[in-house]
């Protein structure tokens, strides 16, 4: 198979209809966009229903694809009442795929819209082949990998799972694993899981340490317009943008089919400009292979001019992380070095051009002020500009170009406002006393239509000429088509009415358009969507699952006992064995969750067996709390941890990712395994648990025994899922994990010691604890305030949980004192339990 046959897809962002048009003109094979609901970019200029339907027709006419983002978490009523009616017209119009985060939405869409491809969003945090297999079995046609994966991990997914892979190749990087971030939600009430991220990662934070690396000068470059760092503050959570162009062959050869450009909040020049450059290099690779692939510096410079946060990185593809990936001193567009001040005499400033300067280039003086060039200047030339004296433009200062005027003009001329024309072959046949016959054939697919027109007659005076007839039938300006070839069969000297020929041309164009679009349109039985909505509102739809997987099983004896005694089980998560020892004697504790870090190293297996033995002796169920994230590179270490737990005589796991669930499914072929899903395997609706049950339903030895209720819903919203089949556990006491990151602040500060330690960080008027999980090399950003909704019980009753959990994240915490009311934390809050998120 040639590289050309093994084609890849360039997937561009479209925050509006105009950007969609420009993306396609720039060479995108597909675009992803949001509509009026359920998109992860709620503040983008998302398309209306009318615009989206028009966009679908436009894309289909030109052999392009549109993927609709439905990648937010959905509350019970939203899923039941709004999702399916919202999607129905787009499904009928031939929507190529939906990008989905919510497990319940995945399940509902799969059942309601046959043939519609479902892409598992990066918000699902797909980190390895085991999780990808689960999604493939559930019905996904594609997974969007976590941005944090390296090339080897992506290749492992490709080699071990027959599913399309989509990965980001250019644009902004999140500090946190997508789908695992609660920082914006709990910092300001704008949930990233609802498409309303306020980007708090782009704010300044101050580490509570004297070891903060300092930068010489007044700011990032010694410029007044750059943020000073006199108090040790920096943009510690703000990654630089990634550019995958230098490693594009590696990405494609690792098995990535869809090359995704980030930027639905960016403008048309950015989206189309970046797309055009990647189109150039994808085509170059497909044509000439790795040997003929070379990236030109001028194209990297253009990408920098379009948007950068202080140089590019290749993201995580090459296992890079740490300080070099973080834009410590500026969180937004950095621009490119352009002008150097040689002299300033009372506002008459002499500059040296560090790069080629173009008319309408924009240069930043400070945060509020800039100026534009009126002329072109060659690199190295000198020129004078009169500027107000108030600006501090001292000798030696370098100004940055924030907008490249020439690049802007190029993009606007080549892509913006351009309408694609579909190439067709045109064939006109004219014979005396016979109807005109016109055929239009789509050159890419071979689809053809023939229309019959008025009769041609013998010419009395001036006969029609082939050239003139060809000119008329190929004048297709007001149609979606452009003639690539034209053939006119003119049999004899004929008179052909021009008006009749033009009408025939219009009819033929309309017929071909209808035929092409008709290949994409779908039908649904009348009332099908309404029937699905009614089914989702009927709790009995889940009873067959309950009978098969839950009711009567040994693991639910505790829940049945609760229903009889009218008390709730209490479970406890501990991070030290001393904490576990303190709760063994407490009779009302039913389960003890042990943090995996207690037993992650090989030498800890004996200690694990002792802990399991003591827990069982105290008549409690031991549960292993697995890592917050498990990448493909750590799968073997995770599997060994699971096997050790089983060997120690325990069988229950707190699962925090699809990758972990997939690995346990593999292990359950030879062992009985019980699973409790954590809050970050989101069950915002009852359909979500149905999805989870189906992922394990074919494996009899793997049983999900309960779910953990989400952290962003109110008590009333949680109560809407009380008809769920599985028992639900509510976390009533914890430090909230606001971010799970492949980065680590300690490493960024140059203080990585591999010691699993903690550090304090402040920002946005709040304090945080950064936990380094060095055994697996990731970090967790915890809220320093304790979430405490353990009292009054009347408040808990509103959420109707089946059990409640206390989590003691800090090693100094004393569970026995907290549980008996002998110790109260000074800094507590109720999170979203009463107010919730939009």
Buried (B, 14 or more C-beta within 10 A) or exposed (E): EEBEEEEBBBBBBBBBBBBBBBBBBBBBBBBBBBBEBBBBBBBBBBBEEEBBBBBBBBBBBBEBBBBBBBBBBBBBEBBBEBBBEBBBBBBBBBBBBBBBBBBBBBBBBBBBBEEBBBBBBBBBBBBBBBBBBBBBBBBBBBBBBBBBBBBEBBBBBBEBBEBBBBBBBBBBBBBBBBBBBBBBBBBEBBBBBBBBBBBBBBBBBBBBBEEBEEBEEBBBBBBBBBBEBEEBBBBBBBBBBBBBBBBBBBBBBBBBBBBBBBBBBBBBBBBBBBBBBBBBBBEBBBEEEEEEBEBEEEBBBBBBBBBBBBBBBBBBBEEEBBBEBBBBBBBBBBBBBBBBBEBBEEEEBBBBBBBBBBEEBBBBBEEEEBBEBEEBBEEEEEBEBEBEEEBBBEEEBBBBBBBBBBBBBBBBEBBBEBEBBBBBBBBBBBBBEBBBBBBBBBEEEEBBBBBEBBBBEEBEEEEBEBEEBBEBBBEBEEBBBBBBEBEBEBEEEBBBBEEBBBBBBBBBBEBBBEBBBEEBBEEBEEEBBEEBBEBBEEEEBBEEBBEEBBEEEEBBEBBEEBEEEEEBBBBBBBBBBEBBBBBBEBEEBBBBBBBBBBBBEEEBBEBBBEBBBBBEEBEBBBBBBBBBBBBBBBBEBBBEBBBBBBEBEBBBBBBBBBBBBBBBBBBBEEBEBBBBBBBBBBBBBBBBBBBBBBBBBEBEBBBBBBBBBBBBBBBEBBBBBBEBBBBBBBBBBBBBBBBBBBBBBBBBBEBBEEEEEBBEBBBBEBBBBBBBBBBBBBBBBBBBBBBBBBEEEEBBEBBBBBBBBBBBBBEEBBBBEBBEEEEEBEEBBEBBBEEBBE
